[in-house]
Amino acid sequence: MTAPVLSIRNLSVALPAGGDRALAVKNVSFDVMPGEIVCLVGESGSGKSVTASTVMRLSPLTVAGGSIELEGEDVLKAGKTRLRQLRGGRMSMIFQEPMTALNPVHRVGEQVAELLRAHRWQGKGVSVEERVAQLFADVKLPDPERLLRSYPHQLSGGQRQRVMIAMALALEPALLIADEPTTALDVTTQAQILELLRELQRKRGTGVLFITHDFGVVADIADRVVVMRHGEVVESGRAADVLHNPQHDYTKMLIAAVPRLNPREARPLSGTPSLSARDLQKLYVTRGLFRGTREVRAVDHVDLDLYKGQTLGIVGESGSGKSTAARCIARLIAPSGGSIMLDGQDIANLNERGLHPFRRRIQVVFQDPYRSLNPRRTVGQSIIEGPLNYGISRDEALQRARQLMETVGIDAAALDRYPHQFSGGQRQRIAIARALAMEPEILVADEAVSALDVSVQAQVLDLLESIRDSFGISILFITHDLRVAARLCDRIAVMQHGRIVEFADTATLFAAPQHDYTKQLFAALPGRSWLEGRTAP
Amino acid sequence: MPAFLRHPAFRNPSVLIGGGILLALFIVTVCAPILSSLDPSAIAPRLRLRAPSEQYLMGTDALGRDVWTRAIYGGRISLLVAACVSVIAVSLGLVIGLVAGYIRWLDGPVMRAMDGLMAIPGILLAIALVSLSGANLTTVIVAITIPEIPRVARLVRGVVLSIREEPYVEAAIGLGTPTRKILVSHVLPNTVAPLIVQGTYICASAILIEAILSFLGAGLSSEIPTWGNIIAEGRAVFQRAPWIILFPGGLLAVTILAVNILGDGLRDTLDPRMKKRLGA
C-alpha cells in the first residue's frame, strides 16, 4: 500500500479569544494519497480554509493539537528553513484571487523563474528560462513567449490562474493545495481550469487538496470528499458515495440546496408589460489627451419586457453587460440611447428631479451584502431612509420596517443593530426589506445571491419567490449562474458582449439551447452529469 | 464618565502625551496674567540682558522686558492662530472637497484651481498678502489658511471618490435620497477621522509659519509679543544673551512636537486603514 502524501491526524486549531467558538478546527483527520483529489467542502466559517493554510503553516492561528505529516515528515515540527524548502518544493498552494497572489510590478515569467532560483532548481541541461517556458506551455497558456513578458494586469483572470498553477507545479510538489481556485472565475473559464488541473495532476501523480463550497465542482473532480461544518469533519468518503448517498444530515442539506437543473414551467404572461426597454444602449467613451477615443459598447441594442409577477433572468459572464443593463433600467446610470417605458412614461432620459417619483417603483438588491448597507447606520435607519424621502412619517416608516423584518425572517428587535452584527444571508434579507419598504413594482436583483453560501442562497431564493408571489412584483434577476436562474426565472435572456444572444422560456432554454454561447455555458456547468442525474425531484 | 472618553483614542499613549502637553500649554497661556505680574511690553533699560534667575525665569531681552512673560503671552497668539487656521482650513477644504468629489462636472475646474494654489509657496503667499493689507491678526490667519485649504480639499475629495462608488451610496440614490442628504449622512461621516488627523498637522504647520512670518518681519508688528517676534529680536544679541532665543524656540519646538505626537496617535486610533495595517 502506498503511503499518503498528506496525513492529518486529530488536528485542532485555536481561534483567538472572543471568537464565536474556541477552536477553528477541531479533531480533524484525513489523508490525501498520491494522485488523488480530495475535496474539502463546507460553507464559510466551516474551517476548511484554516485547515489548508495550517498545512502550509501560513495561518497565524495557533495549533492546539494533532499532527500534519507531509510524506511522513511532521510539518508542525519543521523549522523556518525547512518550511521554506517544503513550501513550493514539496507542497504548494493556489489561491482564490490570482490578481492579488501575483506581484503586480513584476513580469509573470520572472516571478516563476524567481521561485525556481530561490529553491536552487537544477534541471538536467535545461535552463531556468527554458523550464519556465515549458511550464507555461504545460498549463496551456496561449503564446507563452509573449505572456512570459507580461505583467499580471495584462492577463485575463483565467490566464492568471494558469500562471499560478504553473508556479505551484514548477518544483513538482507532492501536494497541491487549491483554495477555491475557480470561485472568482467565469463558468466557462472555471471548466477549463478544472480540466487542466485534473489533467496535470493525473500526469504527475500529485496529491491535491481542493477546497470548495460548490458540489458541482466536487462532482466534476473529486476522488474523495471531506465535508466540514463548524470546524469538524461530519462526513468523508468516496466522491460517488457522498454525492449519491450522503449519510450525514448536514451533507444531505448541502446537496439538497444545490439548485436542481429542472427548470420551472414559465407561467403565462398576462396584460401589458409593467416595464419595457427598447433598443437600450450604454456606451463608455474614454478620451485620452494623448490617445485616441476609445469606445466600449457595454449594452448594445437590448430589448426587454418585464411582466407583473414574473421573473426575467439575465444570464451572462463577467463583461457581458448584464449588470450595466440592469443599472440602466434601475436608472442608477443613464443609458446612452433607447427607451425605458414605465407606465407610458419614458424614464431613460429623465433627470434626477424627474426620476424622483419613479425611483420608488424600481428597487435594487445588490450583490455584496457587506457593502450595500452603510456600516455606520443601524439597520432600521437604512430601511426607513427611502420611505422618509417620500414624505412618510418616521413612526409609520418604522412600523412598516418592523413588519418587513418579520416578512424577511429577522426579529424586528434587530432594527437597532448595525450591519456587522448580522451574517451575510441576514444582511441580504435586510437589503431586500429595504427595497420592499418602498413598495416597488419592480425588483432588480443584481447577482443578489452570488456572494452567499449554497444553503443560504437557497433560502434567499425562496424568500424572493415568496415575495414576488405575495406582493405581485416583477423581478429582474441578474446572475452568472444558470443553476440559480433555473430555480427562480420564468424567462431567461442570455447576454454576451452587450447583446442578448438568446431569449426563451427557462424550460425551453434548458431543453434545447439554440445559440452556441448558450450551449457553451451549459457544457461548462460544474457537475453537469451529476446534476442531470438528479433532476427528478 | 462621558461616553466619548471611553473611545480607544483616549487610551493611546501618543494621544495622552501630546494632548496633555497641549492642554498644559493652553492653561499656561490663558493664565498668563496670573503666572506673571509683569507687563510683557514694559521696557526697563536698566534691567536689560539679565541672565535667567529666580526673578526672571528666562532672563530679560535687549529692552529689559521679561522673556518668560513675553513667551507666555506670545503663546496665546500661536495657539489662537493654530486653532483658527485649522478650523477654517478644514471647514473650507471640506466643503470644496465634497463638492469637487461628488459633483462630477465641478471636479476638474475646482481641483485645477486647488492645484494652482498648491503651486504657490505658502510663506511667499503669506508675505504677499500681509504686505498688501497690513499685518494684523486676521491677515496673518487668512494668509496661513489659504495654502492649507488645497491639502484638505484633496484629502476629502479622495475619500468622497472612494465612498461614492460604495454600493450603499448607490442604494441611497436608488432610494430617492437627494444628493445633499447623501453627502451629509453617507459621505461626510467617513471624512471625519482623516480630517481630525489632518487638522492636527495643519495646527503644527500654522504655528510654525506664524513664527516664521513674525521672524521675517512679515507677521504681526514687533510690539506684539509672539514667539517669532521674540526670536527675531533676540537674534541681534544672540551671542551675549542666547536665552532670548532658546526659551521661546524651545517652547515652539515642544508645541509642534506635541501637536504631531497627538496627530500620530489620532491617526492610529481613528483611521481604520491604519488600524488594519497595525493589526490592532
Chai-1 contact restraints between the chains, C-beta under 6 A:
chainA,res_idxA,chainB,res_idxB,connection_type,confidence,min_distance_angstrom,max_distance_angstrom,comment,restraint_id
A,L332,B,E170,contact,1.0,0.0,6.0,A-B,restraint_1
A,H356,B,G176,contact,1.0,0.0,6.0,A-B,restraint_2
A,R359,B,G176,contact,1.0,0.0,6.0,A-B,restraint_3
A,V364,B,G174,contact,1.0,0.0,6.0,A-B,restraint_4
A,F366,B,P167,contact,1.0,0.0,6.0,A-B,restraint_5
A,R371,B,E166,contact,1.0,0.0,6.0,A-B,restraint_6
A,R371,B,P167,contact,1.0,0.0,6.0,A-B,restraint_7
A,S372,B,P167,contact,1.0,0.0,6.0,A-B,restraint_8
A,S372,B,Y168,contact,1.0,0.0,6.0,A-B,restraint_9
A,S372,B,A171,contact,1.0,0.0,6.0,A-B,restraint_10
A,L373,B,Y168,contact,1.0,0.0,6.0,A-B,restraint_11
A,N374,B,Y168,contact,1.0,0.0,6.0,A-B,restraint_12
A,N374,B,H186,contact,1.0,0.0,6.0,A-B,restraint_13
A,R376,B,P189,contact,1.0,0.0,6.0,A-B,restraint_14
A,E385,B,L175,contact,1.0,0.0,6.0,A-B,restraint_15
A,G386,B,L175,contact,1.0,0.0,6.0,A-B,restraint_16
A,N389,B,G176,contact,1.0,0.0,6.0,A-B,restraint_17
A,N389,B,T177,contact,1.0,0.0,6.0,A-B,restraint_18
